[in-house]
């Protein structure tokens, strides 16, 4: 065995002690290889994790994974015993997807622990776990989880084909797998969904999706992924349908604000000042008096400053990051106005854009908005509302052309599926969502056989 990655107490209690003490009462003389190995497994070390190994490749793989190898003289095979004991940080609260109501556990870096967190929620004989080893140098363990009676076989086949084609020396995180298996790799929109919440993965599996767990990574991948999925938070299903629907609409609105607010401001002040109310126009013109830069450069200065500040806060120690964020936002913003670099209106626009980008429950879709925002700013400064409109049309056409493992990225909106609208822009009550998403799988679509019976009724007098 290799020290530091095995449990020495298990080795002594369940391997060495039985071999030294219990084997004294068993006559092993004159036994053939097969009989000898059967006696050891059945009478001396009756451990469920014992595996017979015939190849050196499998021996080294198990040894480097933290298992103990038992070699027997005059035998062409050996045993591998499960004594893995990696040091991990255990199950803690989510760091990036917090909720007020709902479970507080999150995935960690240990593969077995992550699988157990999902099995704890789905106690079903149809829950399947397929394991693979990817990475010629790292030999990283990968687990694929799905519900056999719900998941689409076509999606499983595509996923296995893409995983089997991966030929790389190292897999150090789930992000490696995301880049190697996703459709249309040059699109700014994420085609795979990752989360550190076990309840989100369990919910995805129950809808027909497939989860990919990578050993050493606390983020689990969920495929296929849809555009609407990035605006759905776990807390939506732990609160009432009314407040969940209101917050979800707010998320969609905030996404479009973070995407178009700077571009619309630039287009209004540069090409379409007649569309601004006279009082507001006079105020903006007065603020911009003495500003040496056009609106595009003014907004770009503030946006780039905010992006630098955002990255600095992420990299700094937590003890000083809060102070730096307050000082940077207040001091730099006020100093820029006083120095005449930017106008107060530009600061308000950039601040509103920044706040809107933080409301998204998924970090990946927020990054997409950050990238596309600059493109729309250039279109607004070059062609006004016409350029912004053309950019919006191109973006929508691109979204409608995307797929995730054969599933249309914009479903259930394009192609339109009326039954899927129950959990898209709004969330209807649980008793009304009696079918699973039709686009994800055609198998076992019924969630509730009699949905109307589950609806709360008024008590009879």
C-alpha positions in Angstrom: 0.0 0.0 0.0 1.0 3.6 -0.3 1.1 5.6 3.0 -1.0 8.7 3.6 -3.8 7.6 1.3 -4.9 4.4 3.1 -6.6 3.7 6.5 -3.9 1.8 8.5 -6.5 0.8 11.1 -8.5 -1.0 8.4 -5.4 -2.7 7.1 -4.5 -4.0 10.6 -8.0 -5.0 11.8 -9.4 -6.5 8.5 -6.3 -7.7 6.6 -3.2 -8.3 8.7 -4.9 -9.6 11.9 -7.1 -12.2 10.1 -4.1 -13.4 8.0 -1.9 -13.8 11.1 -4.4 -15.2 13.5 -7.4 -16.8 11.8 -5.3 -18.5 9.1 -3.7 -20.7 11.8 -6.8 -22.9 12.1 -7.0 -23.5 8.3 -4.9 -26.1 6.5 -3.5 -24.4 3.4 -1.1 -27.1 2.4 -1.5 -28.8 -1.0 -4.1 -26.3 -2.2 -4.2 -25.1 -5.8 -4.2 -21.5 -6.7 -7.9 -21.1 -7.2 -8.7 -23.1 -4.0 -6.3 -21.0 -2.0 -7.7 -17.7 -3.2 -11.3 -18.9 -2.6 -10.4 -20.0 1.0 -8.8 -16.6 1.7 -11.9 -14.7 0.4 -14.5 -16.9 2.0 -12.9 -17.8 5.4 -10.0 -15.5 6.2 -10.9 -12.0 4.7 -14.6 -12.0 3.9 -14.6 -8.4 2.8 -17.1 -7.1 0.2 -14.4 -4.7 -1.3 -12.0 -7.6 -2.2 -11.4 -7.7 -5.9 -9.3 -10.2 -7.9 -6.7 -8.7 -10.2 -4.9 -10.4 -13.0 -3.1 -7.6 -14.8 -0.3 -5.3 -13.6 -2.1 -2.3 -15.1 -5.1 -2.9 -12.8 -2.7 -3.6 -9.9 -1.0 -0.2 -10.2 -4.3 1.6 -10.8 -5.8 0.2 -7.6 -2.6 0.7 -5.6 -2.3 4.4 -6.7 -6.0 4.9 -5.9 -5.4 4.1 -2.2 -6.3 0.4 -2.1 -4.2 -2.4 -0.5 -2.7 -5.1 -2.7 -2.4 -8.7 -1.3 0.1 -10.8 -3.1 0.2 -14.5 -2.5 3.2 -16.7 -3.2 2.9 -19.1 -6.2 -0.3 -17.4 -7.4 -0.6 -15.6 -10.7 -3.4 -13.3 -9.4 -3.7 -11.0 -6.4 -6.3 -9.2 -4.3 -7.2 -5.6 -4.0 -8.8 -4.5 -0.7 -10.7 -1.2 -0.3 -8.8 0.8 2.3 -9.0 4.2 0.7 -8.7 7.1 3.2 -8.0 10.4 1.4 -8.1 13.6 3.5 -11.0 15.8 2.5 -12.8 18.8 3.9 -16.0 16.9 4.4 -19.5 18.0 3.6 -19.9 21.8 4.1 -22.3 24.5 3.1 -22.3 25.7 -0.6 -20.0 28.6 -1.2 -21.5 29.9 -4.5 -25.1 28.8 -4.5 -26.5 29.6 -1.1 -30.2 29.4 -0.2 -32.3 30.7 2.7 -34.6 27.7 2.7 -33.5 24.3 1.7 -30.6 21.8 2.3 -27.3 23.2 3.4 -24.9 20.4 2.3 -22.7 20.6 -0.7 -20.4 18.4 -2.7 -16.8 17.9 -1.7 -13.7 16.7 -3.6 -14.2 13.0 -2.8 -16.0 10.8 -5.4 -17.6 8.3 -3.0 -18.9 11.1 -0.7 -20.5 12.9 -3.7 -22.2 9.7 -4.9 -23.5 9.0 -1.4 -25.0 12.5 -1.2 -27.1 11.8 -4.4 -28.0 8.3 -3.3 -29.3 9.7 0.0 -31.9 11.7 -1.9 -32.8 9.1 -4.5 -33.4 5.7 -3.0 -34.2 3.9 -6.2 -33.0 0.6 -7.7 -32.9 2.3 -11.1 -30.2 4.8 -10.1 -27.1 3.7 -12.0 -23.5 4.6 -11.5 -21.0 4.0 -14.3 -17.3 4.6 -13.6 -14.6 5.5 -16.0 -10.9 6.4 -15.8 -9.8 9.4 -17.9 -6.3 11.0 -18.2 -3.2 9.1 -19.2 -1.1 10.6 -16.4 -3.6 11.4 -13.7 -6.0 8.4 -14.1 -8.9 10.5 -12.8 -12.0 8.6 -11.7 -15.2 9.7 -13.4 -18.7 8.6 -12.4 -21.8 8.9 -14.6 -25.1 8.8 -12.7 -28.6 8.5 -14.2 -32.0 6.9 -13.6 -32.3 4.0 -16.0 -36.1 4.2 -16.3 -36.1 7.9 -17.1 -32.9 9.0 -18.8 -32.8 9.1 -22.6 -30.6 6.4 -24.1 -29.6 8.6 -27.0 -28.1 11.2 -24.5 -26.3 8.4 -22.7 -24.8 7.1 -25.9 -23.6 10.5 -27.0 -22.1 11.2 -23.6 -20.3 7.8 -23.5 -19.0 8.3 -27.0 -17.6 11.7 -26.2 -16.0 10.6 -23.0 -14.4 7.6 -24.7 -12.9 9.8 -27.3 -11.1 12.0 -24.7 -7.4 11.4 -25.1 -5.6 13.8 -22.7 -2.8 13.4 -20.1 -4.6 15.0 -17.2 -8.1 15.8 -15.8 -7.7 18.0 -12.8 -11.3 19.2 -12.5 -14.8 18.9 -13.9 -14.2 22.0 -16.0 -11.8 19.9 -18.2 -14.7 17.5 -18.9 -17.1 20.4 -19.6 -14.9 21.8 -22.4 -14.2 18.4 -23.9 -17.8 17.2 -24.3 -19.9 20.3 -24.9 -21.6 21.1 -28.2 -20.5 24.2 -30.3 -17.3 24.9 -28.3 -17.0 28.5 -29.6 -20.3 29.7 -28.4 -20.2 32.1 -25.4 -23.3 30.5 -23.9 -22.7 27.5 -21.5 -24.0 24.2 -22.9 -23.4 22.2 -19.7 -24.7 23.1 -16.2 -22.5 22.6 -13.1 -23.5 22.9 -9.5 -22.2 22.1 -6.0 -25.7 21.3 -4.6 -26.7 17.6 -4.4 -30.4 18.5 -4.4 -30.1 20.2 -7.8 -28.4 17.1 -9.2 -31.1 14.9 -7.7 -33.8 17.1 -9.3 -32.0 16.9 -12.6 -31.7 13.2 -12.5 -35.5 12.9 -11.8 -36.1 15.0 -15.0 -34.1 12.7 -17.2 -30.7 14.3 -17.1 -27.3 12.7 -16.6 -24.8 13.8 -13.9 -21.0 13.6 -14.4 -19.0 13.5 -11.1 -15.2 14.0 -11.3 -13.0 12.9 -8.5 -11.3 15.9 -6.9 -13.9 18.5 -8.0 -16.7 19.8 -5.8 -18.8 20.8 -8.9 -20.9 18.2 -10.7 -21.9 18.5 -14.4 -25.5 18.0 -15.5 -26.4 17.3 -19.2 -28.3 18.1 -21.3 -28.6 21.8 -20.2 -31.1 24.3 -21.4 -31.0 28.1 -21.5 -33.9 28.5 -19.0 -32.1 26.2 -16.5 -29.5 29.0 -15.8 -32.3 31.2 -14.3 -33.7 28.6 -12.0 -32.4 28.4 -8.5 -32.8 25.6 -5.9 -34.7 28.0 -3.6 -37.5 28.3 -6.2 -38.8 24.9 -5.2 -38.6 25.5 -1.4 -40.8 28.6 -1.5 -44.3 29.3 -2.7 -45.0 29.4 -6.4 -46.0 33.0 -6.3 -42.8 34.4 -4.8 -40.7 32.0 -6.8 -42.3 33.2 -10.1 -41.8 36.8 -9.2 -38.1 36.3 -8.4 -37.6 34.3 -11.6 -39.1 37.1 -13.7 -36.8 39.5 -11.9 -33.8 37.3 -12.9 -34.7 37.4 -16.6 -35.2 41.2 -16.4 -31.8 41.6 -14.6 -30.1 39.5 -17.2 -31.3 41.7 -20.0 -30.5 44.9 -18.0 -26.9 43.6 -17.5 -26.7 42.9 -21.2 -28.3 46.0 -22.8 -28.2 48.9 -20.3 -24.8 50.3 -21.3 -25.5 49.8 -25.0 -28.9 51.6 -24.8 -27.4 54.5 -22.8 -24.7 54.9 -25.5 -27.2 54.7 -28.3 -29.6 57.2 -26.7 -26.9 59.8 -26.0 -25.1 59.4 -29.3 -27.8 58.8 -31.9 -31.3 59.2 -30.4 -31.3 62.1 -27.9 -34.8 63.1 -29.2 -36.3 60.0 -27.5 -35.1 61.2 -24.1 -37.6 63.3 -22.1 -36.5 67.0 -22.2 -35.9 67.4 -18.5 -33.7 64.3 -18.3 -31.9 65.3 -21.5 -31.0 68.7 -20.1 -29.7 67.0 -17.0 -27.6 64.5 -18.9 -26.2 67.3 -21.2 -25.3 69.4 -18.2 -23.5 66.5 -16.5 -21.5 65.7 -19.7 -20.4 69.3 -20.1 -16.6 69.2 -19.8 -16.3 65.5 -20.2 -13.5 65.0 -22.8 -14.6 61.5 -24.0 -17.6 60.3 -26.0 -20.2 58.1 -24.3 -18.6 54.9 -25.5 -15.2 55.7 -24.0 -16.8 57.0 -20.9 -18.8 53.7 -20.3 -15.8 51.6 -21.3 -13.6 53.3 -18.7 -16.1 52.6 -15.9 -16.8 49.0 -17.1 -13.1 48.1 -17.3 -12.5 49.7 -14.0 -15.3 47.6 -12.4 -14.0 44.4 -14.1 -10.5 45.1 -12.6 -12.1 45.8 -9.2 -14.2 42.6 -9.4 -11.1 40.4 -10.2 -9.1 42.1 -7.5 -11.8 41.4 -4.9 -11.9 37.7 -5.9 -8.1 37.2 -5.6 -7.6 39.2 -2.4 -7.8 37.6 1.1 -11.3 37.7 2.5 -10.3 39.8 5.5 -9.5 42.8 3.3 -11.7 42.2 0.2 -14.7 43.8 1.7 -12.8 47.0 2.6 -11.2 47.1 -0.8 -14.6 46.8 -2.6 -16.1 49.7 -0.6 -13.1 51.9 -1.0 -12.8 51.0 -4.7 -16.5 51.6 -5.5 -16.9 54.8 -3.5 -13.5 56.5 -3.8 -12.9 55.7 -7.5 -16.4 56.5 -8.6 -16.5 59.8 -6.7 -12.9 60.7 -7.8 -13.7 59.9 -11.4 -16.7 62.3 -11.3 -14.8 65.1 -9.6 -11.9 64.8 -12.0 -14.2 65.1 -15.0 -13.5 61.7 -16.5 -17.1 60.4 -16.4 -20.5 61.8 -15.7 -22.8 60.8 -12.8 -25.2 59.2 -15.3 -22.5 56.9 -16.5 -21.7 55.8 -13.0 -25.4 55.0 -12.4 -25.6 53.0 -15.6 -22.5 50.9 -14.8 -23.7 50.4 -11.2 -27.1 49.2 -12.3 -25.4 46.9 -14.8 -23.1 45.5 -12.2 -25.9 44.8 -9.7 -28.0 43.1 -12.3 -25.2 40.8 -13.2 -24.9 39.5 -9.6 -28.5 38.4 -9.4 -28.0 35.4 -11.7 -28.0 32.1 -9.8 -25.5 30.6 -12.3 -22.0 32.1 -12.6 -21.6 30.8 -16.1 -24.5 32.8 -17.6 -23.3 35.9 -15.8 -19.9 35.5 -17.6 -21.8 35.3 -20.9 -23.5 38.6 -20.2 -20.1 40.2 -19.3 -18.7 39.1 -22.7 -21.7 40.1 -24.9 -22.1 43.4 -23.1 -19.1 44.9 -24.8 -20.2 43.7 -28.2 -23.6 45.4 -27.8 -21.8 48.5 -26.6 -19.8 48.7 -29.8 -22.9 48.1 -31.9 -24.8 50.8 -30.0 -22.0 53.3 -30.5 -21.7 52.5 -34.2 -25.3 52.2 -35.4 -27.5 53.2 -32.5 -30.7 51.2 -31.8 -30.4 49.7 -35.2 -27.1 48.0 -34.3 -28.5 46.8 -30.9 -31.5 45.4 -32.6 -29.4 43.5 -35.2 -27.2 42.2 -32.5 -30.2 41.0 -30.5 -31.6 39.2 -33.6 -28.2 37.5 -34.3 -28.0 36.4 -30.6 -31.5 34.9 -30.7 -30.8 33.1 -34.0 -27.6 31.7 -32.5 -29.4 30.6 -29.3 -32.0 28.8 -31.4 -29.3 27.0 -33.4 -27.6 25.6 -30.3 -28.1 22.1 -29.0 -27.0 20.2 -25.9 -26.6 16.5 -26.5 -29.3 16.6 -29.2 -31.8 18.6 -27.2 -32.6 22.2 -28.5 -31.0 24.7 -26.2 -34.0 27.1 -26.2 -36.6 24.4 -25.4 -39.4 24.6 -24.3 -39.6 28.0 -25.9 -38.2 27.0 -29.3 -39.6 24.7 -30.4 -42.6 25.7 -28.4 -43.9 23.2 -25.9 -46.9 24.5 -23.9 -46.6 21.9 -21.2 -43.0 22.9 -20.5 -44.1 26.5 -19.8 -45.2 25.5 -16.3 -41.6 25.8 -15.1 -40.0 28.3 -17.5 -40.6 32.0 -16.9 -42.8 31.3 -13.9 -43.2 28.3 -11.6 -46.7 26.8 -11.2 -47.5 24.9 -8.0 -46.0 21.5 -7.6 -49.4 19.7 -7.8 -49.8 21.2 -11.3 -46.5 20.0 -12.8 -47.5 16.4 -13.3 -45.3 15.7 -16.4 -41.5 15.7 -16.8 -39.9 17.9 -19.5 -40.8 16.3 -22.8 -37.6 17.4 -24.6 -35.3 15.7 -22.1 -36.7 12.2 -22.3 -39.6 10.3 -23.8 -39.5 7.6 -21.1 -41.7 7.7 -18.0 -43.0 11.3 -18.4 -45.7 11.1 -15.7 -44.8 12.5 -12.3 -48.3 12.3 -10.8 -51.0 9.9 -12.0 -53.8 12.0 -10.5 -52.6 15.6 -10.3 -55.9 17.1 -9.5 -56.2 15.0 -6.4 -53.1 16.6 -5.0 -54.5 20.1 -5.3 -55.4 21.5 -1.9 -59.1 21.8 -1.4 -61.3 23.8 0.9 -62.5 21.9 3.9 -66.2 20.9 3.7 -68.5 22.5 6.2 
